[in-house]
Amino acid sequence: MRYLFAAVLCFLTAAPALAAQAVSDDWYVLLNGEDRLGYMHSTTQEDGDRITSTQQMKLAVGRAGATIEISVESRFVETAQGDPIEAWSVLNMGGTPLTGHAAFNDDGIAYTVRQGDGAPSVVNMPLPEPGWLPPAALERYVTQRLNAGDQEIAVRAMDIANGPRVVEMSMQVEGEQDIEVYGRTVPAVVWNAQVSMMPGVALREYVGRDGRRIKSTVELMPGVSLTILLADRDLALSPLTPTEMIANTLVSPDQRIDRPREVRRGRYALASIDGRAISLPDVATQRVVQTGPGQVEVRVDLDADPAVAADPPGPPLRTASVMLDHADPDVKRLAARWSAAAKDLDRNGVVSDAERAEALRAGVYGFIQQKDLSVGFASASEVARTAQGDCTEHGVLLAAVLRGVDIPARCVSGLVYADQFAGHQGVFGYHMWTQAWLDPDGPGPRAAQWTDFDATLPGVAYDATHITLAVTNLNEGVIGNDMAALLPVLGNLEIRVLEAGEGR
């Protein structure tokens, strides 16, 4: 259930931290109501013609009895004129740190990503369209616009913690308000902001006339309203009281589903609690029909002809990435072993891609012995060494070994029904699984389609209690566009079971 952590990171890194002073050193406490989740430390320093902006964030959240610690560090170096030079980030979601480095030059961006001590992955990327601002230049621009009395401000910025991707932010100034900050009153400009990577989620910012962030708030989901509040160092580093977040995302349907692992055809009515629009994809086994404002019917049929035709996958669905690092020696060894164990089940003299994919799925299920929620989100190579994790680690390792034997693969973010989970009975929980592209040589009517494989299930590859919310190639790292698409529905769904049967 990486969504909880990625949602938090989206909020903490998408909205730029403003601190217009030439040299600044600010501490913040991270809150969910009265719960103290962590801290943020931001600094800005000048050294000749160079300005360095750094930010360190640490966070702890509860996860069905376990506590996960997340940390993000970033550093951005630019000229006094606002030209980017280079940037670094370190992301740790309870496992091996993921580091990134971006070097800017006239020809583009050389972006290097590494998981722990693993081999680096280097990507040469084009420069973003002109008009975006690095952190210090962004601070100056927003401060100037505030002092000029602008009521609407639009900016394009980059936070290296999300990779070298530009996000758009629009701000609507609401007025001025005095804010209580732990015993003192601070005047602030209040604005409501929208960030492109968090569609449908409104941020509320309280900023001083000098551009210094005083307070930021966002309701990510029912029961989880995050606040970044200006504090001193001692308060920011005081003992934490992590919030239990898993329970806030579970969805109890209107009725229980009998023998869920045997369900091959299901129909589900989904409605957003706050009325926001729901946008879900059609995939091979899933068809989505809009039935009203903020309402859809999802039809999942494992035996029907494909709901949509799919284009053959290109190189990104076969390549090794930091999260799906199938070139790692340990991952390669597992892929070779499990692929060699595939059996010619239909006795036609050839082991098909479908049969190899199922052998790999069963291999991942049996290999991950410590199935728990103590890891936030680990890469395939890390899982290959620890044999530990939940649905995300199963999904990532399966996608990597599939690519390692030249079967295109991607991961799916969605919901799945469980008889019991984290002390709750009969619930849909947020989940991750894998899709493999089975070419025309494979058996069955959907040979040239994406086929679902869930490596967390014993003895069965998939069932129709899975509801697909988004697909991702995971080549972007932990926080991709699929996470942004899930934010409007996270903890914001009601589900009615219209049909759940064994099909034909």
N, C-alpha and C positions, 0 to 999 in steps of 0.2 A: 504494500500500500504506500507507494512512494508519493502519492498525490498530496498527502498531508505535509510532507517536508518540502516538496517542490512548490506548493502553494505558498508556504511561509517564505521561501526564498524568493519567489516572484515578487512578493510585497516588499521584502527588505531590500532587494537590489534593483527593482524596476524604477521606483521613484528616486530621483537623484537627491542625495544629501547636499544641502546648501550650507556653506560656511564662507562668507565672502572675505574674511580677514586674510591679510597676506600670510600671517602665521596663526593657525588656530589649533586647538586641542580640545575636543568636545567629547563628553561621555553621555551615553543614553541608557536608560533601562527599558527592557522589552517586557510588556505586560499583556496578560489576557485577563481582564477584570482585575481581581486582587492577586492573581497568580503572577509571580515573578519568573519569567521564562529565560531571561538572559540579559545580555548587554551588547552595546555597540560603541565602538571607539573610532572617532574620525579625526584626522589631522590634515592640515595643509601647510606645506613648507616651501619657501623660495630659496634657491641657490643659484645666484647669478641670473641667467636667462631661463632657468628651468624651474618649473613648479611641480611638486610631487604631492598628489592627493592619495591618502591611504585610508582604508577602512577595515576594521576587524569586527566581526560579529560572532558571538557564541550564543547558542540556544539549546535548551533541553526541553523535551516534550515526553509525555507518557504515552506508551503504546501497549495497551492490553497488559499492564503489569510491568513491562520493561520501560526503561528510560533511555532514550536515544539522544546523544549529544551531537549537535551539528555545528560546524564552524565554517565561516567564509572569510577569507582575507583577500584584499585587492589593493593594488598600487598602480597609479597611472601617472606617467611623466609626460609633460607637454611643455612647449615653449611659452614665454610670457605673452606671445602673440596668439596663442591658442592652437598651435600646430601639434598634433600628437607625435610622440617619439616612440614610446613603448609602454607596455602594461603587463602586469602579472596578476594571477589569481590562484588561490588554493582553496579547494572545496573538500570538506570532509563530512560525509553523511553517516558516520558511525563505522566506517571501514577504512580502507586505504585512501589516503588523500589523492585528489585529482588536481594536478597543477596545469596551468595554461600560461603561455607567454605569447604576446603579440608584438611584433616589430613592424612599425609603420615606415614605409618608404614611398618614393614617387610612383613606383610600379604597382604597389598593392600592400597586402598584409601577409607576413609570414607568421602563421599561427601554429604553435607547437603545444601539444597536449600530451601529458604523461600520467599514468596511474601508478603511484608509488615508485618503485624502482624498475618498472617495466619499460619496454622500448618506447621511445617517443613516436608520436604520430604528427607529421608535419603537413600542413595544408596551406597552399598559396591561394589567397583570396583577393578579389578585386577590392579596391577602396570603395567605401560607401559613397552614394551620391553626395556632392558638396552640400554644406549647410548644417551638418551636425556639429555638436560642440563637445569637447572633452570636459572633464569635471570643473576645473578652475575657470575656464572660459564660460561654461554654463552658469556658474555662480555669479560671475560679473554681469552676464546678460540679464538674468532674471532680476538681480538687484536693481539694475538700471531701469528695467521696465516697471518694477514696483515703485521706485522713486519718481518715475515719470507719470504715475497715476493710471497705468494701463489696467483695464478690468479683465482683459482676456490675453493670455500669453500662450503661445505655442512654441515648443522646442523639439529638437531631435538630438538625442544624446546616446552615449554608449557607456554601459557599465560592464567592465571586463569580466565580472563574476558570471555574467550570462554569455560569455564569449564575445568576439568582436562583431556583435550585431547591434545595429542602431534601432532604438525604440523611439516612438513618438509620444509626446506628453502634451496634453492641452490642459490649461488651468483657467478656471473661472473665479475671479476674485469675488468673494461674498461680502467682505467688510472687515472691520477691525474688532478685536475682542481681547480682553485681559485674560491670561491663562494662569491658573495656579500651578506652580512648579515646585512641589515639595516645600511649602512654607513661604514662598515669595510670589509676587504677582508680576507677570511679564506681559507687556503689550505685544500683540501679534496681528499680522494680516492673515485672514482666513480665506483659503480657497479650496474648491473642489476640483479634483484632478482625474483625468482619464489617461491610462497608459495603454499603448497599443498591444502589448503582450499580455494584458489582463482585461480583455474585452468584457464589458458588462459589470466590472467591479469598480466602484467609486472610492478613491482615496480622499481623505480630508486632511489638509495640511495647515499647520499654524506656523508662520514664519515671521521672524523679526524683520524690521525695515532694512537691516543690514544683510538680509538674505540668510540668516542663520536659522536652521530648522529648530523649532521648539517642541513641536509635537506632531505626530502623524498617526492617523487611525484608519482602519479598514475592517469591515466585517467579512471575513473570508467564508464563513459558513455559520449556520446557527450554533451558538455556543462557543464560537471562536472569533473574538473581536480583538485584533492585535493593535497595540499602541506602542509607539516609540516616543519616549518622553525624556527631555533634557534632564540630566542629573549630574551629581558630582561622582568622582571616581569611586569613593567608598560605597556609595549607594548602588552604583552600577554593578559593582563586584560583590554585593552582599549575597547571602545564601538564596538558592533558587527554590521555587515551588512549582514544578512542572505540571502542566495541565494534561489530563488524560483526554486524548483526541480521538481515538478509534471509535468510541461509542457515538460521537457526534456525526459520523459518516455512515453508520449502518442504517439500512432502510428495511423496515418491517412491512412486508406486503399485507394485503387484506386477507390472505389465506395462505396456509402452508402448502408446500409442494411435496407430494409423496414420491419417494425414490427418485430424487433429483438427478442422480447420475445416469438414470435410464431414460430421461426425457429427451425426445428427438424432435418434438414440435412444440413450440410455445408461443403464446401471444400475450403481450404485456402492455397495459396502459400506463404511461409515464406522464406525470404532471409536475411542473415546478411549483414549489410552495409559494414563491413570491410572484408567480405569473410571468417570469422572464421566459423568453423564447428558448426552446430546446432544439439544438441542431445536432443530429446524430447521423453517421454515415450508413449508406447501403453498402453491404459487402456480400460475398458469395452466398452466405446462408441467412442473411438478415435483410429485411425490407422494412423501411420506416415510413409511416404515413402520418402527416400532420392532421390532427383531429380537432384542433381549436387553439386559442391563444395559450401558449405555454404547455401544450398537450400534444403527445404523439402516441401512436400505437406501434409497437415493435413486434414484428413477426419473425420468428427464428424457426427455420425448417431445415434439418440436416439432410433430408431425403429429396427435397425439391430441386429442380433445375436452378442453376445459379441465379441469384436475384439481380446481379449486374455483371456485365462483361468487364474483364480486367485486362489492361495492357500488360504485355510482358515486362517484367522488371528490368531496370537498367543496372549499370555498374554499382550505384550506391547500395543496392540491396544484396550485393555479393561481397563488398569490400570489408576489410577489417577496420574497425574504429576503436576508440579508446574503451568504450563500454562493451563492444562486441569484438574483442581482440582475438580472433581465431588464429592469428599467426603466433600467438604465445605457445611455447613448447608444451605446457601442461594441457592447454585446451586442445592442441593438435593431437596429443596422445589420447585423450578421452574420445575425441571425434573418430579417430581411426579405430579404436577398440570397439566402440558401440556400433559403428557402421559395419565393421567386419562381422558383428553378431547378427546382422539382419538376415531374416529367413525368407525364402521364396514361398510365401504363404499360399499363393494361388496356384503353385506348382506348374508355372508355365516356362520354367527353365531360366528365368531372369529375375534378379532382385530389383524391384522398381524403386523409384525415388520415394513413393509413398511408403513402401515397406522399410526403407532405410530411415525415413523420417520418424516412423513409429518406433523403430529400434533406438534411435537417438532420444526420443521422448522418454521411453522406458528407462534408458540409461541414466538420464538426468534425474528422474524420480528416485531411482535406487541409490544414486550417488550422494545426493544431498541428505545426509543422515540427521543433522541437527536442524530440524525444521522449526524455526522460531522467528520472533519479531525483533530480535536484538540488533539487526543490521538495517541501516537506512536504505542504502542502494549501492550494491557492489558491482564491479565489472565482472565479466566472464572469467578473466584470469584469476581474480581474487577468489571467486567461488570455486574455481578448479583447485585452489590450494587449501581452502578452508572447509569445503563441503558443508556450508552453513547458509541459511537464509530462508526467506519466505517466498511468496509468489514472484516478486520481482527478480530475485536471484535465479529461480527456476526458469523464468521466461528469458532472461538475458543469456544464461548459459546455453539453453536450447537453441536460441537464435544464432549464437556464435558457432556452435558445433555444426549446425545446418549449413551455414555459410562456409565452414571449413571443409565440407565435403561437396562444395559447389552446388548447394541447393539454396536459392535466394530465400531470405528470411527477414521478417520484421516482427515487431512486438505490438501487442494490442492492449489498450487501456480500457477497462470496462467494469461491469458488475457481474457477480456470480452468486447463485443461491447456495446457502449452506444450512444444513440442519441445525448446527450450532457453531458459534464462533465468539470467542472472547467473552464467554459467559452469557451470550444472547442466543435465543432459540429461533430458528426459522427466519433468517434475515438475508438480504442481499448486501454483500460487502464489495468495496472497490478492490479490483483485482487486476493482475497482468498475466497474459499468456502469449503464445507465439503463433505466427502464421508462416507456413512454408509454401513456396510456389512449386506446384507439382505439374510438370510439363506434359504434353500430349502423350508421352509414352507410358504415363501412369495409368492405373486401372480406374474405372468409375466414370460417371458422367461429368464430374467436375475436375477432370485431369488438368486442364489448362487454367487453373484458378488458384487463388489463395485458399489454403486449407488450414483449419485451426487445430492446434495441438496444445493441450494444457498439461504441463509436466508436473503439476502438483497433485494430479488425480491418480489413484492406484487402479490399474486394470482397465481404464477407459481413457480414450484420447481426448474426448470432448463431449459436451452435452448441450442441450438447447435451453438451459437456464443461464447461459452466458449472454450478456447484452453488451455489444460493442459500442463504446463511446468515442474512441479515437484510435488511429493507428500511427505508429512512428517507426522510422528506421533506426532511431537511437544513434545516429551518426553525429548529432549535435552535442551529445553529452547528456547530463542529467535533466536539465531544464530545457525542454524543446517546445515547439509550438503546440504540441498535443496537450501539454499541461495547461497552457493558456486557454485552450478550448474547453477544458474540463472545469475551470473555476466557476462558471455560472451554475453548474449542476452539483458541485461538491456539497454534500449535506443539504441539498435543496430539492430533493425528489420525493414524490409519493408514487408507489407502484401498486397497481391492481393486476392480479393474475387472471387473465381471461381464458387461458387454455394452457395445459401442460400435460402432454401425453407422449406415448411411446412411438407415435407415427406409424408409417407403413412397415 
